[in-house]
Amino acid sequence: MKARVHVTLKAGVLDPQGKAIAGALGHLGFSGIKEVRQGKFIELDLAEPDREKARAQVDAMCRQLLANTVIENYSIEI
């Protein structure tokens, strides 16, 4: 079973990489960009056949390792 995790910074948390990306895009001639927020995409191939158990397993992975829940949000797709 495939699981996809999207990790993003919470609103209000400074995003220096996003600012660097926005600046680079401006230097490349792309205009009209108000803000850039960057994040992570993680894809997992799980052996667990049960959808709910797989979601619970990935949620535990996120809380323990994949996301810093103090400053990041995450969403899970199974």
Residue, then its C-alpha position, 0 to 999 in steps of 0.5 A: m500500500k502506498a502512503r504519501v505525506h505532505v509536510t509544510l510549515k505552520a502559518g506564521v513560521l518563518d520560511p527562509q528557503g521559501k524566501a530564497i526560492a521567491g528571490a531566485l524566481g524574481h531574478l529569473g524574470f518571474s514576476g507577481i509572486k507574493e510568497v513561496r512556502q516550501g515543504k517536503f513530500i514523502e512517499l512510503d510503500l507499506a506492507e500493511p494491507d489494512r487501510e486504517k492500520a496503515r494510516a495509523q502507522v504513518d501518523a505515528m511515523c509523522r509524529q515521531l520522525l517525519a514532521n516536527t509537529v511544533i512548527e510543521n503540519y502534515s497530511i497523509e494520503i493512503 
